[in-house]
Amino acid sequence: MSAPREHARGREVSVCVIIVSYRTGPVLAECLDALARAHGIDEIVLIDNGNEAAEVQALDAFVVNVPRARLERGQGNIGFAAACNLGARMAQSEVLVFANPDVILAREAIPSLRAVLQAAPPPAIVGGDLRDARGAPERGSRRDALTLWRAFVAFTGLSVAGSLLPIFRDFNRHRAPLPPSPIRVGAISGALMMMRRSDFEALGGFDEAYFVHVEDLDICRRAEHAGWPVIFAPGPHGMHVRSTSAADPRQLSRHKRRGMARYLKKFARGPIERALSKLAAAILTRGAQ
């Protein structure tokens, strides 16, 4: 039996889970199996950005066996951010959940996150607590807002001194003690992110200039600039299985560097920060050639 639904003004609030898949690998079948068993999901939108035969078969079988699921393909690999926006446009629900195709959701993850979103004054973004195979908190699930200084600390390795000098602390906060209740953070991971549909649309969705990576940091930064709370909800809400994709890791690294370069230039403030961000972006994009 499904968990009780969140009510807003006396009616149920519907939830859609959106998953974008590109050469995900065998974990996709586990992801879909957990999705079918999860509670609190009214609608599922799957975006096939270009998969191998085994993944295509798994997606086709899923939509046949799960009536609330819909599948979109044929657009090619348009990038993760653009595909998420495509899924959001297809969705009919009031709450959107973006989940990676290598995330194995816990059965009560969606009702748990929805309760946190309901308690947060709109607009808001809520991020889930994902774990690795050993049960340790996932890197990136809760973060400080990424600034030029924090990017410099991360890329130079100075974060190793963060325990001695807070100015050098890692902007990823997964090694910090888990909070006992939801807390406001600078950013959360796009691997499991929940938003009201109206809030997502008000922000303009994901910035499609990011092909893959950094789009989650970007939307959190835009929310922060608008004064919206970005909330990390302790769980656990599922497991994130990494390193299963057949996508070229060198190409992924190039996209990440280009995305970071865009992010630093986009959010730079003042002439000095803009100049330094432009220099950092040039270094990053040179490494992405």
N, C-alpha and C positions, 0 to 999 in steps of 0.2 A: 504494500500500500504506500502511495506517495505521501511525503510529508505535507503538513498543512501549508496552504499557500498564503503568501503575504497579501494583505488586503489594503487597498487604497480607496478611501471614501466609499467603503462598503462593497467593493468589487475586487476580484482576483487580479493580480498583476502578472501578466504572462512573461515568460522568459524564453529567449532564443539563444542557443549556443552556436557559435560560428567557428568553423575549423577550416583552415586553409592548408592544403596538402600539396607538397611538391617533392616527389621522389623520397618519401618519408621512410620507407623500409618496413620491415616486419612489425615494428611497434604500432603501426597504424591499426592493425587488426585488434590489438589489445586496447588501444585508445577507443575504438568504436565499440568494442564489447562493453567497456566500462561506461561509455556514454549511454548505451541502451539500457543499462541497469540503474543509472543514476536517477535520483528523485528530483522532482521540482522542475523538470524541463518540458516545456510545451511545444517547442519547435527546434529543429536542428537544421542548420544550413551548412552544407559541405561544398567547398570550392576546390575543384581539381585543377591545380595550376600546371599540371603536366606530370603524370605518374607513370611508373612502369606497369607491366601487365598485372602483376600480383596485387598492387595497390588499386588499380582500376577495378579489378574483380571484387576486391573487398568493399570498395565504395558502392559499386553497383548492387552487390548483395545486401548491403546495409539498407539502402533506400527501398529495396523491395520488401524487406522484413520489418522495417520501422516506418510506419505510415506518417509519422510526424516529421520525417526527414526529407529534405530536398537537396538535389545535387546540381551544381552548375559546372559545366566544362566547355571547352572549345575556344576559350579566350586566350589560351596559351599561358606562358609564365609571365604574368603582368606585374609580378612583384607582390610581396607579402602585404604591404600597406594598402595597395590598390585592391587586392583581392579581399581584404577585410572590409573595405568600404563597399565593395560589390556585395558581399554577404550581408552587410548592414542594410543596404537598399532592398535586398530580397526579403529580409526579415519583416514579420508583421507584429512581433511582440513588443511590449513596452520596456523590457529590460534586455540588454544585449550582454552576452558573455563571449569574450574572445579567448579561445583556448588553443594551445599549440597541438599539432597532431601527434606529438610524442609525450603528451600528458595523459596519465591514467587517473581519471577523476575518482575521488572517494564518493561513495554512494550519497552521502548527505552534504557534499560540498556546496551544491547550488543553494539549497535552503539556508545553509549556514551563512553564505556570502550575502544572500538576499536579505537576511535579517539585519546584517550590518549596514547594507545600503539603505534599508528602510529607516534605520535609526539615524542615519546621517542626514543633515539638512541638505536638500537639493540646492545646487548641483553638487555632485561628488563622483569620485572614482574609487573603486574598491579593488584591491589586489589580494589574491589568494596566497596561502602558505603552502608552497610545494616543497617536497622533500626528494632527496636522492635515494638510491637503492639501499643505502645504509640507514635511512631515516633522518639524515642531517638536513638542516634547512638549506634550501636552494639558493645559490648565489644570485643576487639580483632581485629576489622577491621583495625586499625592502631596501630603500636607498635614500641617501641624501640627494637633494637636487644636484644635478651635474653642472658644475660651473667650470670655467676655464682653469681655475686653480686646481680643482679636484680632478679634472682630466689630466693635468700635468702630473699631479701626484700619482695617479693610477698608471699612466704610461711610462713614467720614469722609475717606478718601483719604490718610490719614497714612502708608500703606504706601510712598508715593513716597520717604519719608525712610529706608526700611529699610536701604539700603546704607550709610547713615551711622550710624544708631543701630539696633542689632539689636532693640531693644524695639518698633520700628515695622515690623518686617519683615512682609511679606505671609504669611498662613498657608498660601496656595497656594505650593508649592515648585517649580513647573515650570520656573522660570528658573534654579534652582540646577543645578550640573553633575550630569549623570546619574551615579548610583553604578555602580561596576563589577559589583556583585552585589546580590542582594536585601537590603533594609534595613528595619528597623522604623521606622514612621512613626506620626503621630498619627491619620491618616485617609487613606482612598483613595476613589476615585470609584466610585459604583454603576454607571457605564457599562460596567465590566468587572470583576466581583467574583466570587471563587471561595471557597467554604467547604465543609467537610464537612457533610453533611446533619444529622448528629447535633449538630454545633456550632450550626448555624442554628436548630435546634429548641430547643436548650438556652437560646439567647438569646430565644426567643419570636418569632423572625422579625422582619420589619420592623414598626415601629410604624405601624398603619394610621390613626392620627390625622393623619399627614402625607399629604396628598392626592398631591402630586408635589413633588419637591425636598426636600432636607435629611434624608430618611430614611436616606441612606447615611452622613451624618455622625453621625446618631443611633446607628445600629447599631455603628459604629466606636467611638463614645464609650462605649457600654455594654460592648463587648468590652474596651476599655482599663480601665474601672473593675473588670472581673472579672480583670484581669491577663493578658489574652490578647494575644499579639502581632498587630499589624496590619502587614502586610508589603507593601511596594511592590516589584514585580519588574521590573527593567529589561528592555526588549524590543528592538525594538518588537513589539507584539502585534496591531496593526491600526490602522485609521484611523477617527476619529470625525468624521462629516460633520454639521455643525450647520446650523441655520436652514433646514431643509427641511419642517418640520411645518406643517400648516395650522391647528394649535391657536392660539387667540387669545393673542397674546403678553401682552396686558394681564391676562388671566385667569391666565396662568402666573406673571406677576410677583406677583399677589395671593397665589397659593398659596405662592410662595417666601417672601414676607414673613410670612404666617401661620405657615409652617413654622419660619422662623427665630425668630419670637416664642415658639413652643412650645418649641423647643430651648433657648433661653436660660433660660426659666423652669424647664424640666425639670431642667437640670443645674446650676442655681445652688446654691451652697453657702454657708452662713452668712447671718446677717441682712442684712449690707450688700450682698452680692452678690445676694441674693434681691430686695431693694428696688430695686437698680439694674436688675436683669433685668426686673422688673415694669414699670419705667418705660420701658425700651427696647422691651419687648414692646408696650406701649401705643402708642408712636410707630410701630412697625412695622405694627401692625394698623390704626391710623388711616389709614396710607397704602395699606392693602389694601382699603379700603371701595369 
